[in-house]
Amino acid sequence: DKITDLSGGSARITQLQKEADLEFVELKQAALAVSKERQIGADKLSKLVTNEIKNLSMPNSQFIIEQRVADADVAKNYTPAGLDEISILFAAHAGASALPLNKVASGGELSRVMLALEVVIAEAEPVGTYIFDEVDAGVGGKAAVEVGRRLAKLAKSAQVIVITHLAQVAVWADNHLVVKKSENGSVTQSDVIEMSVEARKVEIARMLSGQEDSQTAQEHATELLAIVRNS
């Protein structure tokens, strides 16, 4: 068989070329099929995430998945992932050009885009537990309330653990835990305390003003907790 394989010269080369051509046709069809499915998925993801971002106090922002498909007739354009080059673009306001997300989004915008992505993906690919460490960085006011609302929505399909310093986010939690550190001069100890309903109002007031005894802060805390109950 080896001798036969080595003999035949140009005829054998022609045969191998025909086999290679057939393989390339199959490769091209498969790659273009993947690209088509990717485009459908990219359009859907772009629309869903953009809608979520609008609900996070960024009404004129746009999230775009850009897909560039290389020439399918050029063999060197193929990679294990196909012919596509994918970019995530973002426009923060109306009239702005969509540019790479990592170059144009602020810290607060990046946090909200990430949260919007998680909320959308969770509906299709549920994950058991999400951990957000200060996802509200650079966010305040109304936007913070909406971040909390979206985290609560995500918690309906998964366990969500959120580390936050914002009362507007903390009020949405089903369970509120406070981490406190104490020192005796040589050892630093951290305690985790679960808040009761009454203690929680005091803690929310402290997060709002730094003064848990403030009557005004406690009234604001009660108002925030009422927003959650009525949502």
Secondary structure, DSSP 8 states (H G I E B T S, - for coil): -HHHHHSSTHHHHHHHHHHHHHHHHHHHHHHHHHHHHHHHHHHHHHHHHHHHHHTTT-TT-EEEEEEEE--TT-GGG-BTTBSEEEEEEEE-STT---EEHHHH--HHHHHHHHHHHHHHHHHHS--SEEEEESTTTT--HHHHHHHHHHHHHHTTTSEEEEE-S-HHHHTT-SS-EEEEEEE-SS-EEEEEEE--HHHHHHHHHHHHHS-TT-HHHHHHHHHHHHHHHT-
